[in-house]
Amino acid sequence: MTDRKTGKATGLVEGGRRKEWRGRLVNVPVERASTILFDNVDELQRARPGLGQWNYGLQGTETHWALSEALNELEPGAAGTALYSSGLAAVTGALLAVLSTGDELLVVDSVYGPTRKFCDTILKRLGIGVRYYDPLTGSEIAELFSDRTRAILLESPGSLTMEVQDVPGICAAARERGIATLLDNTWASPLLFAALPAGVDISILALSKYVCGHSDVMMGSATATAQHFPRLQKTAWDLGHAVSPDDAWLGSRGLRTLAVRLKQHEENALAVARWLMARPDVGRVLHPAFPDCPGHEFWKRDFSGASGLFSFELKDGDAKTRAAFVDSLTLFGIGFSWGGFESLVLPVDPVRAVSEAPAPNLVRLHIGLEDPEDLIADLEAAFAQAGR
């Protein structure tokens, strides 16, 4: 990577492609290794794990360093990026890096389901208190702080229900009390929302989604400030987190086209969402770019665009009607995850502890890279077959 200032798309193309790692190749090659050999005992004893430092396969090879460096360069002010075997592993690993027995964690109530399960089971078993807060809480979150509060876990937009949080307001309140802030930034990626400049301490991505982009890799990352990165990385290694070099290579490859793919996801999703809004059998369309979405004003203030994931309400329907609608779709795959090139549909029933979901009978759509006209035709046929 050169020292000259570049745009985000240029950074995606150039990031991590050091000549000393790739030689005369365009891409850094795949380096598979568990054992690293040293020339002598002195070299062995002086080896220290880190970016560009040979140590052991767990700490990575040039294939891993290339991805970590490229991701790190997307977040101004970042000190380093740790890689994990999944997005969930990135969330849980980051939490374990900042929390200890007796601490308390505040978690947004719209959080990703498996993250909620980890908080309600593993963290509580470790003696870490967990309290949930309404996703539309802003700087007034300070009223929830206790002497034990050590971290806040944000997710914006919220999983399933798309509430956009006042991330800068929450982070400013937390920083005054020395409380760490962690954000699941998968929906936007650093291209659409720069987390660290907004005050976040650790920005987490499920790389399985938009970064890899082809529904064939499980991987996650956590990018942190200088204050938190050393402990974040050490905790990841101490817990044995490791990423396949083949997966790391696919992550780097996905980054190169992320900018153009996100633009197309946004364009296609907006076309489908606007079509849904005009239908009498559809209630609320929960898309952060629409004024009706909770927290839209924060999206408008803080984000530079939208991705392809949103939810909508089937009006006057029940679970049976929703299932019939979903089953009638042919271009939309039924499955978990999102962020790949293909469109997906999922019936969702949000779990909440302290707040209400903004709409009942929800369907979540991930709009892929197909022609939006074909996706709309598929949805229209499904509405008809489901008797809508």
C-alpha positions as CSV (number, residue, x, y, z in Angstrom):
1,M,0.0,0.0,0.0
2,T,1.4,3.4,-0.9
3,D,1.4,6.4,1.3
4,R,-0.6,8.6,-1.0
5,K,-4.2,9.3,0.0
6,T,-6.7,7.2,-1.9
7,G,-10.4,6.7,-2.1
8,K,-12.1,3.7,-0.5
9,A,-12.5,1.8,-3.8
10,T,-8.8,2.3,-4.5
11,G,-7.9,1.2,-1.0
12,L,-9.9,-2.0,-1.5
13,V,-7.9,-2.8,-4.7
14,E,-4.5,-1.9,-3.2
15,G,-4.9,-2.9,0.4
16,G,-2.6,-5.7,1.7
17,R,-0.8,-6.2,-1.6
18,R,2.7,-5.5,-0.4
19,K,5.3,-6.4,-3.1
20,E,7.4,-8.3,-0.5
21,W,4.4,-10.6,0.1
22,R,3.3,-11.0,-3.6
23,G,6.5,-10.7,-5.5
24,R,5.7,-10.4,-9.2
25,L,2.2,-11.7,-8.8
26,V,-0.9,-9.5,-8.7
27,N,-2.3,-11.3,-5.6
28,V,-0.6,-12.5,-2.4
29,P,-0.5,-16.3,-2.9
30,V,-2.0,-18.9,-0.5
31,E,0.6,-20.0,2.1
32,R,-0.5,-23.0,4.0
33,A,1.6,-23.7,7.1
34,S,1.3,-24.9,10.7
35,T,5.0,-25.1,11.5
36,I,7.4,-22.2,10.7
37,L,11.1,-23.2,10.5
38,F,13.9,-21.0,11.9
39,D,17.6,-21.0,11.0
40,N,18.8,-21.2,14.6
41,V,17.8,-21.0,18.2
42,D,18.5,-17.3,18.5
43,E,16.1,-16.6,15.6
44,L,13.5,-18.9,17.2
45,Q,13.8,-17.1,20.6
46,R,13.6,-13.7,19.1
47,A,10.4,-14.5,17.1
48,R,7.4,-12.5,18.2
49,P,3.9,-13.0,16.7
50,G,2.4,-10.1,14.8
51,L,1.7,-8.6,11.4
52,G,4.6,-9.6,9.1
53,Q,6.4,-11.6,11.9
54,W,6.9,-15.3,11.3
55,N,6.1,-17.3,14.5
56,Y,3.7,-20.2,14.1
57,G,0.8,-21.0,11.8
58,L,-1.7,-19.9,14.4
59,Q,-0.4,-16.4,14.1
60,G,-0.7,-16.4,10.3
61,T,1.3,-16.2,7.1
62,E,1.5,-13.6,4.4
63,T,-1.9,-14.7,3.2
64,H,-3.5,-13.8,6.5
65,W,-1.5,-10.6,7.0
66,A,-2.6,-9.3,3.6
67,L,-6.3,-9.6,4.6
68,S,-5.7,-8.1,8.1
69,E,-3.8,-5.2,6.7
70,A,-6.4,-4.5,4.0
71,L,-9.2,-4.5,6.5
72,N,-7.3,-2.4,8.9
73,E,-6.7,0.3,6.3
74,L,-10.5,0.7,5.8
75,E,-10.9,2.0,9.3
76,P,-9.1,5.4,9.9
77,G,-7.3,5.3,13.3
78,A,-7.2,1.5,13.6
79,A,-4.2,-0.2,15.2
80,G,-4.8,-3.7,14.0
81,T,-7.3,-6.3,12.8
82,A,-7.7,-9.9,14.3
83,L,-9.2,-12.7,12.2
84,Y,-11.6,-15.3,13.4
85,S,-13.3,-18.4,12.0
86,S,-16.7,-16.8,11.8
87,G,-18.5,-13.6,12.5
88,L,-19.9,-15.0,15.7
89,A,-16.4,-16.0,16.8
90,A,-15.3,-12.4,16.2
91,V,-18.1,-11.0,18.4
92,T,-17.5,-13.5,21.2
93,G,-13.7,-13.2,21.0
94,A,-13.9,-9.4,21.2
95,L,-16.2,-9.5,24.2
96,L,-13.9,-11.9,26.0
97,A,-11.1,-9.5,25.3
98,V,-12.7,-6.6,27.2
99,L,-14.7,-8.4,29.9
100,S,-13.8,-10.2,33.1
101,T,-15.7,-11.9,35.9
102,G,-17.8,-9.3,37.8
103,D,-18.1,-6.9,34.9
104,E,-21.3,-5.8,33.3
105,L,-22.1,-5.6,29.5
106,L,-24.9,-3.5,28.0
107,V,-26.3,-5.1,24.8
108,V,-28.6,-3.6,22.2
109,D,-31.9,-5.4,22.3
110,S,-32.0,-5.8,18.5
111,V,-28.8,-7.9,18.5
112,Y,-28.1,-10.9,16.4
113,G,-29.7,-14.0,17.9
114,P,-26.6,-16.2,18.4
115,T,-24.8,-13.2,20.0
116,R,-27.8,-12.9,22.4
117,K,-27.5,-16.6,23.2
118,F,-23.8,-16.3,24.0
119,C,-24.5,-13.3,26.3
120,D,-27.3,-15.1,28.1
121,T,-25.4,-18.4,28.6
122,I,-21.6,-18.3,28.4
123,L,-21.1,-14.7,29.7
124,K,-23.5,-15.3,32.6
125,R,-21.8,-18.6,33.4
126,L,-18.5,-16.6,33.6
127,G,-20.0,-14.2,36.2
128,I,-20.5,-11.4,33.7
129,G,-23.7,-9.4,34.0
130,V,-25.7,-8.7,30.9
131,R,-28.4,-6.0,30.5
132,Y,-30.2,-5.1,27.3
133,Y,-31.2,-1.6,26.2
134,D,-33.6,-0.2,23.7
135,P,-32.0,0.2,20.2
136,L,-33.2,3.8,20.0
137,T,-31.4,4.8,23.1
138,G,-28.7,7.4,22.4
139,S,-26.5,9.4,24.7
140,E,-29.0,8.9,27.5
141,I,-27.5,5.4,27.7
142,A,-25.3,7.0,30.4
143,E,-28.3,6.7,32.8
144,L,-27.9,2.9,32.5
145,F,-24.3,2.8,33.5
146,S,-23.4,1.2,36.8
147,D,-20.0,0.9,38.6
148,R,-19.7,-2.6,36.9
149,T,-20.4,-1.5,33.3
150,R,-17.2,-2.2,31.3
151,A,-18.5,-2.5,27.7
152,I,-21.4,-1.8,25.3
153,L,-22.2,-4.0,22.4
154,L,-23.9,-2.2,19.5
155,E,-25.3,-3.5,16.3
156,S,-26.5,-0.9,13.7
157,P,-28.8,-1.4,11.9
158,G,-30.3,-4.0,14.2
159,S,-30.5,-7.7,13.2
160,L,-33.8,-8.5,11.7
161,T,-35.6,-5.2,12.5
162,M,-33.1,-2.7,11.1
163,E,-33.1,0.0,13.9
164,V,-30.3,2.4,13.3
165,Q,-28.5,3.5,16.5
166,D,-27.0,6.8,17.5
167,V,-23.5,5.3,17.5
168,P,-21.6,8.5,18.0
169,G,-23.8,9.6,20.9
170,I,-23.5,6.3,22.7
171,C,-19.8,6.1,22.1
172,A,-19.3,9.6,23.4
173,A,-21.2,8.8,26.6
174,A,-19.2,5.6,27.1
175,R,-15.8,7.3,26.5
176,E,-16.5,9.7,29.4
177,R,-16.7,6.7,31.7
178,G,-13.9,4.7,30.2
179,I,-16.4,2.1,28.9
180,A,-15.4,0.1,25.8
181,T,-17.7,0.1,22.8
182,L,-18.0,-2.7,20.3
183,L,-20.0,-2.5,17.1
184,D,-21.2,-5.3,14.8
185,N,-20.8,-3.3,11.5
186,T,-21.5,-6.1,9.1
187,W,-24.6,-4.5,7.4
188,A,-22.7,-1.4,6.3
189,S,-19.1,-2.5,6.3
190,P,-16.5,0.3,6.7
191,L,-17.4,1.5,3.2
192,L,-20.8,2.8,4.3
193,F,-20.0,3.6,7.9
194,A,-16.6,4.3,9.4
195,A,-16.9,3.0,12.9
196,L,-13.7,4.1,14.6
197,P,-14.0,7.7,13.5
198,A,-17.5,7.6,15.0
199,G,-16.0,6.7,18.4
200,V,-16.2,2.9,18.3
201,D,-13.3,1.0,20.0
202,I,-13.7,-2.3,18.3
203,S,-15.5,-2.7,14.9
204,I,-16.6,-6.3,14.1
205,L,-17.5,-7.8,10.7
206,A,-18.9,-11.1,9.7
207,L,-16.6,-11.4,6.7
208,S,-18.8,-14.4,5.5
209,K,-21.3,-11.7,4.3
210,Y,-20.4,-8.8,2.0
211,V,-16.6,-9.0,2.2
212,C,-16.3,-12.5,0.9
213,G,-19.5,-12.1,-1.0
214,H,-20.0,-15.5,-2.6
215,S,-21.7,-17.6,0.2
216,D,-18.7,-20.0,0.4
217,V,-16.6,-18.8,3.3
218,M,-17.1,-18.6,7.1
219,M,-14.9,-15.9,8.6
220,G,-15.0,-12.8,10.9
221,S,-12.8,-9.9,11.9
222,A,-12.4,-7.3,14.7
223,T,-10.6,-4.1,14.1
224,A,-9.5,-2.1,17.1
225,T,-7.9,1.1,18.4
226,A,-4.4,1.2,19.8
227,Q,-5.8,0.9,23.3
228,H,-7.7,-2.3,22.7
229,F,-5.9,-4.1,19.9
230,P,-3.0,-5.8,21.8
231,R,-5.4,-7.5,24.2
232,L,-7.9,-8.3,21.4
233,Q,-5.2,-10.1,19.4
234,K,-3.6,-11.8,22.4
235,T,-7.1,-13.1,23.5
236,A,-7.8,-14.4,20.0
237,W,-4.5,-16.3,19.9
238,D,-4.9,-17.5,23.6
239,L,-8.3,-18.9,22.7
240,G,-6.9,-20.7,19.6
241,H,-8.7,-18.7,17.0
242,A,-7.3,-19.4,13.5
243,V,-8.4,-18.8,9.9
244,S,-7.7,-21.1,7.0
245,P,-5.2,-19.5,4.5
246,D,-7.5,-20.5,1.7
247,D,-10.4,-18.6,3.4
248,A,-8.2,-15.6,4.0
249,W,-7.2,-15.5,0.4
250,L,-10.9,-15.7,-0.6
251,G,-11.5,-12.8,1.8
252,S,-8.9,-10.7,0.1
253,R,-10.3,-11.5,-3.3
254,G,-13.8,-10.5,-2.2
255,L,-12.5,-7.2,-0.9
256,R,-11.4,-6.1,-4.4
257,T,-14.9,-6.0,-5.7
258,L,-16.7,-5.0,-2.5
259,A,-17.3,-1.4,-3.6
260,V,-19.0,-2.2,-6.9
261,R,-21.0,-5.0,-5.4
262,L,-22.3,-2.9,-2.5
263,K,-23.5,-0.2,-4.9
264,Q,-25.5,-2.8,-6.9
265,H,-26.9,-4.4,-3.8
266,E,-28.1,-1.0,-2.7
267,E,-29.6,-0.1,-6.1
268,N,-31.4,-3.4,-6.4
269,A,-32.7,-3.4,-2.8
270,L,-34.1,0.1,-3.1
271,A,-36.0,-0.8,-6.2
272,V,-37.5,-3.9,-4.5
273,A,-38.2,-2.0,-1.3
274,R,-40.0,0.9,-3.1
275,W,-42.1,-1.6,-5.0
276,L,-43.1,-3.3,-1.7
277,M,-44.0,0.0,-0.1
278,A,-46.7,0.6,-2.8
279,R,-48.5,-2.7,-2.1
280,P,-51.6,-2.6,0.0
281,D,-50.9,-6.0,1.5
282,V,-47.5,-4.9,2.9
283,G,-47.2,-3.0,6.2
284,R,-44.0,-1.3,7.2
285,V,-40.9,-1.7,5.1
286,L,-38.0,-1.5,7.5
287,H,-35.2,-0.2,5.3
288,P,-32.8,2.2,7.0
289,A,-32.9,4.6,4.0
290,F,-36.7,5.1,4.4
291,P,-38.1,7.6,6.8
292,D,-40.4,5.0,8.3
293,C,-37.5,2.9,9.6
294,P,-36.6,3.6,13.3
295,G,-33.5,5.6,13.6
296,H,-33.6,6.7,9.9
297,E,-32.3,10.1,11.0
298,F,-29.1,8.5,12.2
299,W,-28.7,6.6,9.0
300,K,-29.1,9.8,7.0
301,R,-26.5,11.6,9.2
302,D,-23.9,8.9,9.6
303,F,-24.0,6.5,6.6
304,S,-22.9,7.0,3.0
305,G,-25.2,4.4,1.6
306,A,-27.2,1.2,2.2
307,S,-26.7,-2.4,1.6
308,G,-29.1,-5.1,0.3
309,L,-30.7,-6.3,3.6
310,F,-34.0,-5.1,4.9
311,S,-37.3,-6.4,6.3
312,F,-41.0,-5.9,5.7
313,E,-44.3,-6.7,7.4
314,L,-47.0,-8.8,5.8
315,K,-50.2,-7.0,6.6
316,D,-53.1,-8.9,8.1
317,G,-51.4,-12.2,7.8
318,D,-50.3,-15.0,10.2
319,A,-47.4,-17.5,10.3
320,K,-49.2,-19.8,7.9
321,T,-49.8,-17.1,5.4
322,R,-46.2,-16.0,5.7
323,A,-44.9,-19.5,5.2
324,A,-47.0,-19.9,2.1
325,F,-45.6,-16.7,0.7
326,V,-42.0,-17.6,1.4
327,D,-42.5,-21.1,-0.1
328,S,-43.9,-19.7,-3.3
329,L,-40.8,-17.7,-4.1
330,T,-38.5,-19.3,-6.7
331,L,-35.6,-16.8,-7.3
332,F,-35.1,-16.2,-3.5
333,G,-33.3,-18.9,-1.6
334,I,-34.6,-19.8,1.9
335,G,-31.7,-19.7,4.2
336,F,-29.7,-18.0,6.9
337,S,-26.9,-15.6,6.3
338,W,-26.8,-12.9,3.6
339,G,-24.3,-10.7,1.7
340,G,-23.7,-13.1,-1.2
341,F,-24.5,-12.5,-4.8
342,E,-27.8,-14.3,-4.5
343,S,-31.1,-13.1,-3.1
344,L,-32.5,-14.7,0.1
345,V,-35.7,-14.7,2.1
346,L,-36.3,-15.6,5.7
347,P,-39.4,-15.4,8.0
348,V,-38.2,-13.8,11.2
349,D,-39.6,-13.5,14.7
350,P,-37.4,-11.1,16.8
351,V,-36.7,-11.9,20.4
352,R,-36.7,-8.9,22.7
353,A,-36.0,-8.4,26.4
354,V,-36.8,-4.7,27.1
355,S,-38.2,-3.3,23.8
356,E,-40.8,-4.2,21.2
357,A,-40.1,-5.2,17.6
358,P,-41.2,-2.4,15.3
359,A,-43.6,-4.6,13.2
360,P,-45.1,-8.1,13.5
361,N,-45.2,-10.9,10.9
362,L,-41.8,-10.0,9.4
363,V,-40.0,-11.2,6.4
364,R,-36.4,-10.4,5.9
365,L,-35.0,-10.1,2.3
366,H,-31.4,-10.0,1.1
367,I,-31.4,-8.5,-2.4
368,G,-28.6,-9.9,-4.5
369,L,-27.2,-9.1,-7.9
370,E,-30.1,-10.4,-10.0
371,D,-32.1,-8.1,-12.2
372,P,-34.5,-6.4,-9.8
373,E,-37.3,-6.7,-12.3
374,D,-37.1,-10.5,-12.0
375,L,-37.0,-10.3,-8.3
376,I,-40.1,-8.1,-8.2
377,A,-41.9,-10.5,-10.6
378,D,-41.1,-13.4,-8.3
379,L,-42.4,-11.5,-5.3
380,E,-45.6,-10.5,-7.2
381,A,-46.2,-14.2,-8.1
382,A,-45.6,-15.3,-4.5
383,F,-48.2,-12.7,-3.3
384,A,-50.7,-14.1,-5.7
385,Q,-50.1,-17.7,-4.9
386,A,-50.3,-17.0,-1.2
387,G,-53.7,-15.5,-1.7
388,R,-52.6,-11.9,-0.9
